[in-house]
């Protein structure tokens, strides 16, 4: 008889079992990029994780006949719910063997936690925030994910749908653009950008790291203005944005983090960051001491890909050429720095502007992710 039991994560030792379980699920998957284990342990620690400054979470493990077979998180982001005027709980860090009974017990447990807090809906999967490694991979299993994008086994979609989940919003998609050759599309882009620049009102500049907090304030304003038109847009909490921007501050080349200014107002943001997953793919999440030696070897490797996670332009500047100017300048700088391809991710399928620009540049849709919902 198969007996499934659910155990709440309470101790550091249990937390490590929780965080290392994905190595079991993905051990034969060459596309999986392990998370950095020290960072993941910190992220899930209520005493150290920044999410717990504005949210609450519980973590559970499923055992079947004494063997760990699944994990899940149930959480509430207080600040996000307040910003959006919603009453949602989220699930995340869902990892599971291909067994519907195990998945059902995990979902039941997370759903009960969410319902016990008076929340009306469970959405996910989200890894504590709404903009990193979220969703179930629906299409795109021919190459590893870019930085901040997730990866899941093919059977996860069936486990989620069979439980009763429905899509939460339009799919999120990623485009790949080959920049090794100067195509006709690129030449046209540069020409149109030059025409827009001739008006003389928009200045494209790189990030000012010496005033990072002010730059983050500008990005925060743009995020909550430029994306507000999307269905089910998730308003950004300032602390959550700081968490998301941390990798940019640590790893990004300021030459490749672009802003568009009109006089003293920032009207656009276009950040590029080296696709560090090309390095992290080789270091096993720093799980063992010898993995740090691998990191020393790979740390100076130049990634071939540049990941661009967002193009933000204030609505009143749509159609003015600001986006074209940002794309053109980024393309020139990426090529000059030796990058071979650009990842544009993730954008909502119902946001026509970014997919339109990506396709005009010859971009190919290469990943599709889906987020789900179910009443609590």
Secondary structure, DSSP 8 states (H G I E B T S, - for coil): ---EEEEE--SHHHHHHHHHTHHHHTTT-TT-----HHHHHHHH-TTT-GGGGTEEEEEEEEEETTEEEEEEEEEEEHHHHHHHT--EEEEEEEEE-S-HHHHHHHHHHHHHHHHHTT--EEEE--SSSSSSS-SEEEE--SS---TT-----TTHHHHHHHHT-EE-SS-EEEEEEE-SS--HHHHHHHHHHHHHHTT---EEEE--GGGHHHHHHHHHHHHHHHSTTSTT-----HHHHHHHHHHHHHH--GGGEEEEEETTEEEEEEEEEE-THHHHTTTGGG-SHHHHHHHHHHTT---SEEEEEEEEE-GGGTTTTHHHHHHHHHHHHHHHTT--EEEEEEEETT-HHHHHHHHHTT-EEEEEEE-EEEE-
